[in-house]
Amino acid sequence: MQLHIEITGMLLMLLALIHFVFPGYFKWKTELNTVSHINRQMMYVHTFFIALIVFLIGVLCLTSAIELTTTSFGKKISFGLGLFLTIRLIFQFLVYSSSHWKGKRFETIIHIVFIFLWTYFSCVFFVASQSDIS
């Protein structure tokens, strides 16, 4: 289980770093030109802090994998992260419109990759919250 926590940590850190290409990839300079200044700033600030917390969760996984699976507090954190990432998985299906990916090869691949990622992350943390396997 420790290995899976560490793999999850590395993947989360990578995912956090990918957030920094969002403004360019999603053409925020053009797309957000029509919203108010505060809404534009909120998009950038919230994206930064989402990336930061995802990165820090990754660091936690890499530095505290044993504690996340063997201590009472670690198991509570693992359960909370499992719940959080399961909700993120549900959002992948219920919030994002299929029009964003259907019929588009790259976007469909990314959609499927994230379904697997959120599922893997959720399972890792839920199993970690229930076991003493290291």
Backbone as CSV, one residue per row, in Angstrom:
resi,resn,N_x,N_y,N_z,CA_x,CA_y,CA_z,C_x,C_y,C_z
1,MET,0.826,-1.206,0.000,0.000,0.000,0.000,0.863,1.259,0.000
2,GLN,2.005,1.203,0.684,2.896,2.358,0.724,3.304,2.768,-0.690
3,LEU,3.601,1.800,-1.532,3.993,2.100,-2.915,2.869,2.822,-3.656
4,HIS,1.637,2.376,-3.467,0.503,3.019,-4.145,0.293,4.451,-3.644
5,ILE,0.488,4.658,-2.359,0.394,6.026,-1.813,1.475,6.904,-2.445
6,GLU,2.678,6.381,-2.573,3.778,7.158,-3.157,3.548,7.420,-4.646
7,ILE,3.044,6.426,-5.374,2.703,6.630,-6.797,1.638,7.709,-6.911
8,THR,0.629,7.625,-6.047,-0.428,8.642,-6.033,0.174,10.018,-5.770
9,GLY,1.110,10.090,-4.840,1.764,11.364,-4.542,2.470,11.947,-5.747
10,MET,3.218,11.109,-6.451,3.930,11.596,-7.645,2.945,12.058,-8.719
11,LEU,1.871,11.281,-8.921,0.877,11.655,-9.929,0.163,12.950,-9.553
12,LEU,-0.142,13.127,-8.276,-0.794,14.363,-7.840,0.124,15.569,-8.020
13,MET,1.408,15.392,-7.746,2.348,16.500,-7.943,2.449,16.857,-9.429
14,LEU,2.466,15.851,-10.280,2.482,16.091,-11.722,1.204,16.806,-12.159
15,LEU,0.073,16.333,-11.663,-1.206,16.967,-11.980,-1.216,18.433,-11.545
16,ALA,-0.658,18.710,-10.392,-0.594,20.095,-9.907,0.211,20.966,-10.861
17,LEU,1.330,20.453,-11.313,2.184,21.236,-12.220,1.502,21.482,-13.564
18,ILE,0.690,20.541,-14.005,-0.035,20.692,-15.276,-0.997,21.882,-15.219
19,HIS,-1.466,22.230,-14.020,-2.381,23.367,-13.886,-1.782,24.672,-14.422
20,PHE,-0.468,24.760,-14.433,0.165,26.002,-14.869,0.064,26.218,-16.382
21,VAL,-0.288,25.193,-17.145,-0.484,25.379,-18.581,-1.947,25.670,-18.917
22,PHE,-2.832,25.565,-17.943,-4.258,25.796,-18.187,-4.553,27.135,-18.859
23,PRO,-4.024,28.248,-18.346,-4.370,29.531,-18.968,-4.074,29.575,-20.469
24,GLY,-2.943,29.037,-20.871,-2.614,29.030,-22.296,-3.436,28.023,-23.081
25,TYR,-3.544,26.804,-22.570,-4.263,25.739,-23.285,-5.741,26.097,-23.466
26,PHE,-6.346,26.641,-22.418,-7.770,26.968,-22.480,-8.027,28.400,-22.959
27,LYS,-6.956,29.082,-23.397,-7.058,30.430,-23.979,-7.790,31.399,-23.053
28,TRP,-7.380,31.403,-21.789,-8.058,32.245,-20.815,-7.946,33.728,-21.132
29,LYS,-6.848,34.147,-21.764,-6.695,35.570,-22.079,-7.861,36.033,-22.962
30,THR,-8.246,35.195,-23.907,-9.365,35.514,-24.794,-10.702,35.155,-24.162
31,GLU,-10.785,33.930,-23.650,-12.046,33.413,-23.109,-12.550,34.227,-21.918
32,LEU,-11.652,34.656,-21.061,-12.052,35.375,-19.850,-12.111,36.875,-20.045
33,ASN,-11.894,37.316,-21.269,-11.930,38.743,-21.579,-13.312,39.339,-21.367
34,THR,-14.334,38.507,-21.440,-15.708,39.013,-21.345,-16.246,39.022,-19.914
35,VAL,-15.506,38.458,-18.968,-15.976,38.461,-17.580,-15.349,39.631,-16.833
36,SER,-15.923,39.933,-15.679,-15.406,41.057,-14.898,-13.986,40.761,-14.401
37,HIS,-13.302,41.817,-14.056,-11.919,41.712,-13.571,-11.825,40.776,-12.370
38,ILE,-12.766,40.893,-11.425,-12.738,40.055,-10.225,-12.938,38.582,-10.585
39,ASN,-13.834,38.287,-11.528,-14.044,36.897,-11.940,-12.809,36.330,-12.638
40,ARG,-12.166,37.139,-13.439,-10.933,36.716,-14.115,-9.846,36.415,-13.078
41,GLN,-9.698,37.320,-12.112,-8.705,37.109,-11.067,-9.031,35.868,-10.229
42,MET,-10.305,35.652,-9.956,-10.706,34.477,-9.185,-10.346,33.183,-9.910
43,MET,-10.489,33.151,-11.218,-10.112,31.953,-11.979,-8.631,31.652,-11.799
44,TYR,-7.800,32.664,-11.921,-6.359,32.474,-11.771,-5.985,32.099,-10.332
45,VAL,-6.557,32.804,-9.367,-6.233,32.548,-7.967,-6.715,31.162,-7.545
46,HIS,-7.939,30.809,-7.886,-8.473,29.500,-7.497,-7.710,28.368,-8.172
47,THR,-7.341,28.552,-9.415,-6.544,27.535,-10.102,-5.196,27.373,-9.423
48,PHE,-4.576,28.485,-9.041,-3.298,28.404,-8.335,-3.441,27.631,-7.031
49,PHE,-4.474,27.951,-6.250,-4.614,27.294,-4.950,-5.061,25.841,-5.072
50,ILE,-5.821,25.507,-6.091,-6.131,24.098,-6.346,-4.839,23.364,-6.661
51,ALA,-4.029,23.938,-7.536,-2.748,23.312,-7.881,-1.865,23.180,-6.647
52,LEU,-1.835,24.204,-5.813,-1.008,24.164,-4.609,-1.454,23.051,-3.668
53,ILE,-2.747,22.948,-3.406,-3.214,21.927,-2.471,-3.020,20.531,-3.051
54,VAL,-3.229,20.363,-4.347,-2.983,19.061,-4.979,-1.502,18.709,-4.865
55,PHE,-0.628,19.681,-5.077,0.804,19.452,-4.941,1.158,19.060,-3.501
56,LEU,0.591,19.775,-2.540,0.890,19.488,-1.135,0.345,18.130,-0.700
57,ILE,-0.788,17.719,-1.231,-1.285,16.369,-0.957,-0.297,15.351,-1.520
58,GLY,0.234,15.635,-2.681,1.257,14.762,-3.263,2.488,14.675,-2.386
59,VAL,2.935,15.812,-1.876,4.091,15.833,-0.964,3.777,15.021,0.296
60,LEU,2.581,15.194,0.821,2.159,14.428,1.999,2.252,12.924,1.720
61,CYS,1.775,12.517,0.549,1.819,11.097,0.182,3.259,10.588,0.092
62,LEU,4.133,11.386,-0.472,5.527,10.953,-0.623,6.287,10.936,0.698
63,THR,5.945,11.835,1.596,6.707,11.936,2.845,6.076,11.188,4.006
64,SER,4.806,10.813,3.880,4.104,10.224,5.030,3.256,9.017,4.649
65,ALA,3.685,8.258,3.664,2.895,7.109,3.201,2.627,6.113,4.324
66,ILE,3.614,5.834,5.128,3.436,4.871,6.220,2.411,5.390,7.230
67,GLU,2.542,6.662,7.594,1.616,7.249,8.563,0.182,7.273,8.037
68,LEU,0.011,7.494,6.726,-1.331,7.537,6.147,-2.028,6.178,6.197
69,THR,-1.259,5.111,6.363,-1.855,3.768,6.377,-1.837,3.105,7.753
70,THR,-1.050,3.637,8.689,-0.893,2.912,9.955,-1.327,3.680,11.199
71,THR,-1.464,4.980,11.113,-1.873,5.733,12.307,-3.354,6.088,12.217
72,SER,-3.959,6.289,13.352,-5.376,6.651,13.386,-5.625,7.965,12.642
73,PHE,-4.779,8.953,12.909,-4.917,10.248,12.243,-4.684,10.115,10.739
74,GLY,-3.659,9.361,10.352,-3.365,9.144,8.936,-4.506,8.466,8.211
75,LYS,-5.127,7.491,8.876,-6.259,6.794,8.267,-7.451,7.737,8.076
76,LYS,-7.629,8.656,9.019,-8.706,9.654,8.881,-8.418,10.584,7.703
77,ILE,-7.177,10.986,7.567,-6.789,11.825,6.423,-6.993,11.045,5.127
78,SER,-6.574,9.788,5.100,-6.742,8.953,3.907,-8.219,8.802,3.551
79,PHE,-9.060,8.589,4.561,-10.490,8.471,4.297,-11.037,9.770,3.703
80,GLY,-10.648,10.899,4.286,-11.105,12.190,3.769,-10.654,12.429,2.340
81,LEU,-9.416,12.068,2.037,-8.917,12.224,0.666,-9.641,11.276,-0.279
82,GLY,-9.927,10.064,0.202,-10.696,9.124,-0.618,-12.078,9.665,-0.938
83,LEU,-12.728,10.243,0.053,-14.052,10.840,-0.143,-13.979,12.016,-1.115
84,PHE,-13.006,12.897,-0.890,-12.811,14.062,-1.755,-12.620,13.634,-3.212
85,LEU,-11.761,12.644,-3.442,-11.452,12.218,-4.808,-12.583,11.404,-5.425
86,THR,-13.381,10.746,-4.606,-14.569,10.063,-5.131,-15.590,11.084,-5.619
87,ILE,-15.748,12.160,-4.865,-16.645,13.233,-5.313,-16.122,13.831,-6.610
88,ARG,-14.805,13.977,-6.723,-14.210,14.485,-7.977,-14.501,13.531,-9.130
89,LEU,-14.449,12.227,-8.867,-14.779,11.225,-9.883,-16.241,11.370,-10.327
90,ILE,-17.128,11.548,-9.389,-18.546,11.725,-9.712,-18.735,12.972,-10.576
91,PHE,-18.027,14.048,-10.246,-18.110,15.269,-11.044,-17.641,15.032,-12.481
92,GLN,-16.670,14.137,-12.662,-16.182,13.828,-14.011,-17.339,13.367,-14.898
93,PHE,-18.291,12.657,-14.306,-19.442,12.144,-15.056,-20.617,13.111,-15.076
94,LEU,-20.891,13.778,-13.964,-22.131,14.539,-13.838,-22.021,16.029,-14.123
95,VAL,-20.829,16.592,-14.019,-20.696,18.039,-14.195,-20.171,18.392,-15.579
96,TYR,-19.115,17.709,-16.026,-18.559,18.012,-17.344,-19.464,17.450,-18.434
97,SER,-19.868,18.306,-19.337,-20.713,17.898,-20.454,-19.928,17.001,-21.404
98,SER,-20.589,15.986,-21.915,-19.935,15.098,-22.880,-19.592,15.840,-24.173
99,SER,-20.198,17.003,-24.381,-19.881,17.780,-25.585,-18.431,18.272,-25.573
100,HIS,-17.816,18.285,-24.396,-16.416,18.715,-24.300,-15.451,17.667,-24.839
101,TRP,-15.870,16.408,-24.865,-14.950,15.341,-25.261,-15.489,14.409,-26.343
102,LYS,-16.790,14.275,-26.442,-17.375,13.332,-27.403,-17.019,13.720,-28.837
103,GLY,-16.491,12.733,-29.583,-16.113,12.968,-30.966,-14.767,13.635,-31.146
104,LYS,-14.064,13.867,-30.041,-12.746,14.509,-30.079,-11.748,13.521,-29.473
105,ARG,-10.854,13.035,-30.289,-9.945,11.959,-29.872,-9.130,12.308,-28.622
106,PHE,-8.399,13.417,-28.658,-7.538,13.790,-27.534,-8.357,14.006,-26.266
107,GLU,-9.445,14.762,-26.368,-10.271,15.066,-25.208,-10.918,13.809,-24.633
108,THR,-11.308,12.865,-25.496,-11.882,11.601,-25.028,-10.832,10.794,-24.266
109,ILE,-9.617,10.760,-24.781,-8.534,10.049,-24.099,-8.289,10.673,-22.720
110,ILE,-8.230,11.993,-22.662,-8.011,12.684,-21.391,-9.159,12.388,-20.426
111,HIS,-10.387,12.404,-20.919,-11.561,12.104,-20.094,-11.434,10.702,-19.491
112,ILE,-11.067,9.739,-20.293,-10.918,8.357,-19.820,-9.748,8.230,-18.851
113,VAL,-8.642,8.885,-19.165,-7.483,8.854,-18.262,-7.880,9.388,-16.887
114,PHE,-8.627,10.491,-16.857,-9.019,11.050,-15.565,-10.027,10.183,-14.830
115,ILE,-10.885,9.481,-15.548,-11.778,8.522,-14.884,-10.938,7.468,-14.163
116,PHE,-9.925,6.948,-14.849,-9.050,5.955,-14.224,-8.249,6.556,-13.063
117,LEU,-7.726,7.765,-13.268,-6.945,8.406,-12.200,-7.774,8.629,-10.941
118,TRP,-8.954,9.233,-11.079,-9.791,9.511,-9.908,-10.215,8.214,-9.234
119,THR,-10.488,7.190,-10.038,-10.859,5.884,-9.470,-9.681,5.293,-8.697
120,TYR,-8.500,5.310,-9.302,-7.302,4.781,-8.654,-7.014,5.526,-7.362
121,PHE,-7.006,6.855,-7.414,-6.732,7.660,-6.231,-7.739,7.351,-5.114
122,SER,-9.014,7.307,-5.474,-10.061,7.033,-4.482,-9.845,5.683,-3.826
123,CYS,-9.597,4.663,-4.637,-9.382,3.312,-4.105,-8.152,3.255,-3.213
124,VAL,-7.074,3.881,-3.640,-5.840,3.881,-2.840,-6.114,4.475,-1.462
125,PHE,-6.761,5.614,-1.414,-6.979,6.260,-0.122,-7.997,5.513,0.730
126,PHE,-9.046,4.966,0.124,-10.011,4.197,0.913,-9.386,2.924,1.468
127,VAL,-8.591,2.240,0.660,-7.913,1.042,1.155,-6.916,1.425,2.247
128,ALA,-6.189,2.514,2.039,-5.225,2.981,3.046,-5.919,3.297,4.364
129,SER,-7.118,3.802,4.285,-7.836,4.186,5.503,-8.340,2.972,6.284
130,GLN,-8.341,1.813,5.643,-8.890,0.613,6.267,-7.876,-0.455,6.608
131,SER,-6.626,-0.274,6.196,-5.659,-1.374,6.363,-4.393,-0.943,7.077
132,ASP,-3.659,-1.943,7.515,-2.337,-1.731,8.107,-1.247,-2.252,7.190
133,ILE,-1.602,-2.550,5.948,-0.638,-3.104,4.986,0.312,-1.986,4.582
134,SER,1.589,-2.241,4.671,2.561,-1.243,4.199,3.478,-1.945,3.258
